[in-house]
Amino acid sequence: MMEKEEKVIYSRQVVEFAASANEYCKYLEGTKDINGIEILKVMQRLLSFIYLRASLLPLLDPLLEEPNEKTVTEFDWTRMHDNLLTKIGNNDPFPVIVSVGDPSDGLYTGSISEYLTDIYQDLKDFVVSYKSGQEDVMNDAVWEVLMNFEEFWGKKLLNVLSAIHTVLYSEADGNVENDQKDDDETV
């Protein structure tokens, strides 16, 4: 059984998910000089791909008694969030409808920068654990990221993708507002 699970962590589905998760993290870490609309255009593409890749991950059983180490600190999260919030500006808040039956059902305001950063946190923790090369840690990283995808960040990804779609495609209607300006575009 262990032999089969070791091979699964190197399967095409896992490796492709790991590559897309790594690309997402690297991109967000390098957005210092990129304007908000460009970030959202890239996020629209990456998030769609990540959702597909996450949905194809194999279901594994955890091997370790303790969870994998978390590498994204509160400082890291806040720095990432604040950078994105500054760039996205007035386009950041969006309405979220929570499904009936959910304890928090109803309508509330979400934040593109918060959702992108929450997704970043789970993916970065996964990437660091997966890159460790320790097969039991890699196995549990796959297990944990899939569990979190199913329960938390998968839903956030769909909500933020919808919000990004609204921002990007309402721009043509002149509905995009922001205080920041770039040479070619208003964010």
C-alpha positions as CSV (number, residue, x, y, z in Angstrom):
1,M,0.0,0.0,0.0
2,M,2.8,2.4,0.9
3,E,4.5,1.6,-2.4
4,K,1.4,2.7,-4.4
5,E,1.0,5.9,-2.4
6,E,4.6,6.9,-2.9
7,K,4.1,6.6,-6.7
8,V,0.9,8.6,-6.5
9,I,2.7,11.6,-5.1
10,Y,4.8,11.7,-8.3
11,S,1.8,11.1,-10.6
12,R,1.0,13.5,-13.4
13,Q,-2.0,14.9,-11.6
14,V,0.0,15.8,-8.5
15,V,3.0,17.1,-10.3
16,E,0.9,19.3,-12.6
17,F,-1.0,20.7,-9.6
18,A,2.2,21.4,-7.8
19,A,3.6,23.2,-10.8
20,S,0.4,25.4,-11.1
21,A,0.4,26.1,-7.4
22,N,4.0,27.1,-7.5
23,E,3.3,29.4,-10.5
24,Y,0.5,31.1,-8.6
25,C,2.7,31.7,-5.6
26,K,5.7,32.9,-7.6
27,Y,3.4,35.3,-9.6
28,L,1.8,36.9,-6.5
29,E,5.2,37.2,-4.9
30,G,6.4,39.2,-7.9
31,T,3.6,41.7,-8.3
32,K,5.3,44.7,-6.8
33,D,5.6,46.5,-10.1
34,I,2.4,45.1,-11.8
35,N,-0.8,47.0,-11.9
36,G,-4.1,45.7,-10.5
37,I,-5.9,44.9,-13.8
38,E,-2.9,43.0,-15.1
39,I,-2.8,41.0,-11.8
40,L,-6.5,40.2,-12.2
41,K,-6.1,39.1,-15.8
42,V,-3.3,36.6,-14.8
43,M,-5.3,35.5,-11.8
44,Q,-8.3,34.8,-14.0
45,R,-6.3,32.3,-16.0
46,L,-4.3,30.8,-13.2
47,L,-7.2,30.3,-10.8
48,S,-9.2,28.5,-13.5
49,F,-6.3,26.2,-14.1
50,I,-5.6,25.6,-10.4
51,Y,-9.2,24.7,-9.8
52,L,-9.1,22.1,-12.6
53,R,-5.8,20.7,-11.3
54,A,-7.0,20.5,-7.7
55,S,-10.2,18.7,-8.7
56,L,-8.0,16.0,-10.3
57,L,-5.9,15.4,-7.2
58,P,-6.0,11.8,-5.9
59,L,-7.5,11.2,-2.5
60,L,-4.7,10.0,-0.1
61,D,-4.7,9.0,3.5
62,P,-2.4,11.0,5.8
63,L,0.7,9.2,6.9
64,L,2.1,11.5,9.7
65,E,0.5,12.0,13.1
66,E,1.4,15.7,13.1
67,P,0.3,18.2,10.4
68,N,2.9,19.6,8.1
69,E,4.6,22.8,9.1
70,K,2.9,26.0,8.1
71,T,5.4,28.4,6.4
72,V,3.2,31.4,5.6
73,T,3.4,33.7,8.7
74,E,0.9,36.3,9.7
75,F,3.5,38.9,8.6
76,D,3.8,37.2,5.2
77,W,0.0,37.0,4.8
78,T,-0.5,40.7,5.8
79,R,2.3,41.9,3.4
80,M,0.8,39.9,0.5
81,H,-2.8,41.1,1.3
82,D,-1.8,44.7,1.7
83,N,0.1,44.7,-1.6
84,L,-2.8,43.2,-3.4
85,L,-5.3,45.5,-1.7
86,T,-3.3,48.6,-2.7
87,K,-3.2,47.5,-6.4
88,I,-6.8,46.3,-6.7
89,G,-8.1,49.4,-4.8
90,N,-11.8,50.1,-5.2
91,N,-12.4,46.9,-7.2
92,D,-11.5,44.8,-4.1
93,P,-14.9,44.4,-2.3
94,F,-17.5,42.1,-3.9
95,P,-20.8,40.6,-2.9
96,V,-20.8,37.0,-1.8
97,I,-23.9,34.9,-1.6
98,V,-23.5,32.0,0.8
99,S,-25.6,28.9,0.0
100,V,-28.7,28.1,1.9
101,G,-28.0,25.6,4.7
102,D,-24.6,27.1,5.4
103,P,-24.5,28.5,8.9
104,S,-23.5,31.9,7.6
105,D,-26.1,31.9,4.7
106,G,-27.0,35.2,3.2
107,L,-25.1,38.0,1.6
108,Y,-21.9,39.5,2.7
109,T,-19.0,41.5,1.3
110,G,-15.9,39.6,0.2
111,S,-12.5,40.9,-0.6
112,I,-10.5,39.9,-3.7
113,S,-7.2,40.6,-2.0
114,E,-8.2,38.6,1.1
115,Y,-9.4,35.6,-1.0
116,L,-6.3,35.6,-3.2
117,T,-4.1,35.8,-0.1
118,D,-6.0,33.0,1.6
119,I,-5.5,30.8,-1.5
120,Y,-1.9,31.8,-1.6
121,Q,-1.4,30.7,2.0
122,D,-2.7,27.2,1.4
123,L,-0.9,26.8,-1.9
124,K,2.4,28.1,-0.5
125,D,2.3,25.8,2.5
126,F,1.6,22.9,0.1
127,V,4.4,23.9,-2.3
128,V,7.0,24.2,0.5
129,S,6.0,20.8,1.9
130,Y,5.9,19.1,-1.5
131,K,9.3,20.5,-2.4
132,S,10.8,19.0,0.8
133,G,11.4,15.7,-1.1
134,Q,10.3,13.7,2.0
135,E,7.7,11.4,0.7
136,D,5.6,11.2,3.8
137,V,5.5,15.0,4.0
138,M,4.7,15.2,0.3
139,N,1.9,12.7,0.8
140,D,0.4,14.7,3.6
141,A,0.8,17.9,1.7
142,V,-1.4,16.5,-1.1
143,W,-3.9,15.1,1.4
144,E,-4.1,18.5,3.3
145,V,-4.3,20.7,0.2
146,L,-7.1,18.6,-1.2
147,M,-9.0,18.6,2.1
148,N,-8.7,22.4,2.3
149,F,-9.7,22.7,-1.4
150,E,-12.9,20.8,-0.7
151,E,-13.8,22.7,2.4
152,F,-12.3,26.2,2.1
153,W,-10.2,27.6,-0.6
154,G,-12.0,25.9,-3.5
155,K,-15.2,27.8,-2.7
156,K,-13.2,31.0,-2.2
157,L,-11.5,30.4,-5.6
158,L,-14.9,30.2,-7.3
159,N,-16.2,33.3,-5.6
160,V,-13.1,35.4,-6.3
161,L,-13.0,34.2,-9.9
162,S,-16.5,35.5,-10.3
163,A,-15.5,38.8,-8.8
164,I,-12.5,39.1,-11.1
165,H,-14.7,38.3,-14.1
166,T,-17.0,41.2,-13.0
167,V,-14.1,43.6,-12.7
168,L,-12.5,42.6,-16.0
169,Y,-15.6,42.6,-18.1
170,S,-17.4,45.6,-16.6
171,E,-14.3,47.7,-17.4
172,A,-15.5,47.7,-21.0
173,D,-18.7,49.3,-19.8
174,G,-16.8,52.0,-18.0
175,N,-17.8,50.7,-14.6
176,V,-14.3,50.2,-13.2
177,E,-13.1,52.8,-10.8
178,N,-9.9,53.1,-8.9
179,D,-7.7,55.9,-7.6
180,Q,-4.5,54.4,-9.1
181,K,-3.5,55.0,-12.7
182,D,-1.1,53.4,-15.0
183,D,0.2,54.8,-18.3
184,D,-2.3,52.7,-20.3
185,E,-5.0,51.7,-17.9
186,T,-7.0,52.7,-14.9
187,V,-7.1,49.9,-12.4
